[in-house]
Amino acid sequence: MTTAQPLMPRTADAWGQLLLDCHTAGLPRDTYFEICERDDGYISGYDAVGFFASPDAWPELDRWAFARFRGQVLDIGVGAGRFAVPHQERGGEIVGLDVSADALDVCRRRGLAETFLGTVDDLPQNARFDTFLLLGRNLGLLESREHAPRLLSTLARLARPGARIVGTGMDPYLLDGAQHAEYLAANRRQGRMSGQMRLRLRHRLLVTDWYDYLFASLPELEELTEGTGWQLAEAEWQGAEYGVVLTLA
C-alpha cells in the first residue's frame, strides 16, 4: 500500500488575493478572513472587511494618526487603501506602495490615483515625500534590529525637510496569554528581538512566504531609530497598541 502524500497549500500572494476576492464580492461580512499563522503554530483571524473600513468606523488611534498626515504622502504597505483612499478624497496627495500587485489593483478599483509596485528601495532616486505611513501596525515592517536601521535610513534619504513618519505598532509585552510570553522568551533565547514575529498569511489554498514582522515597545523603537536621523516626537496609546510620529532630527 502506498502512502498518499499530503496536499500542500500553494505559495503565492495570499494577502492580495484575499483583498481582491473580498472587494470583488462586494465586501460581505463574516465571509473572507485574513488568517495569520505564527511559526509556533499560533493562528489568528480577522474579517477582511475591516481593511476597507471608512474613517467613521476607525478606532480612535487610527483617527489620531490620520490627523497627522502632511504634504506629499507615501503609504508603505497600502493594502486595500484604507488610509490612502480617504486621504485622497479629502484632497491630499498620496502614493500607495505595496509588494502585492493584487492589493494595488484593489486600490485602483477604489479610485486611488497613484500606486507603485515594490518596496521603498525600488522608488525613483528623485522621489521625495513629506509623510511616510506605517499604519495598520505596519511599524512591524521594521522587521528586526538589523533591518530597521536600513529601512529608516532609506526613508531619511527620501524625506523632504521637516518630514515625518506616522506609524502604529504593538507592544509585545502587553499581549495577553502565556502562549505569547513563551514565544517572546523563545525569541530572546535565539538572539531575536522579543516581538520579532515569524508569520505567514493564508487565504483558501494560498499561503505567503514566511516573513518577519516586529512588535516593539516604545523604548525598543527609540533604540532602533538611533543613528538613522529619526526621533520620537509624539506617541498615543490605545490598549497594547500605540501610534507615533517620528521626525528627522
C-alpha positions, 0 to 999 in steps of 0.5 A: 500500500502506498502512502498518499502524500499530503496536499500542500497549500500553494505559495503565492500572494495570499494577502492580495488575493484575499483583498481582491476576492473580498472587494470583488464580492462586494465586501460581505461580512463574516465571509473572507478572513485574513488568517495569520499563522505564527511559526509556533503554530499560533493562528489568528483571524480577522474579517477582511472587511475591516481593511476597507473600513471608512474613517467613521468606523476607525478606532480612535488611534487610527483617527489620531494618526490620520490627523497627522498626515502632511504634504506629499504622502507615501503609504508603505504597505497600502493594502486595500487603501484604507488610509490612502483612499480617504486621504485622497478624497479629502484632497491630499496627495498620496502614493500607495506602495505595496509588494502585492500587485493584487492589493494595488489593483484593489486600490485602483478599483477604489479610485486611488490615483497613484500606486507603485509596485515594490518596496521603498528601495525600488522608488525613483532616486528623485522621489521625495515625500513629506509623510511616510505611513506605517499604519495598520501596525505596519511599524512591524515592517521594521522587521528586526534590529538589523533591518530597521536601521536600513529601512529608516535610513532609506526613508531619511534619504527620501524625506523632504525637510521637516518630514515625518513618519506616522506609524502604529505598532504593538507592544509585545509585552502587553499581549495577553496569554502565556502562549505569547510570553513563551514565544517572546522568551523563545525569541530572546533565547535565539538572539531575536528581538522579543516581538520579532514575529515569524508569520505567514498569511493564508487565504483558501489554498494560498499561503505567503512566504514566511516573513518577519514582522516586529512588535516593539515597545516604545523604548525598543523603537527609540533604540532602533531609530538611533543613528538613522536621523529619526526621533520620537516626537509624539506617541498615543496609546490605545490598549497594547497598541500605540501610534507615533510620529517620528521626525528627522532630527 
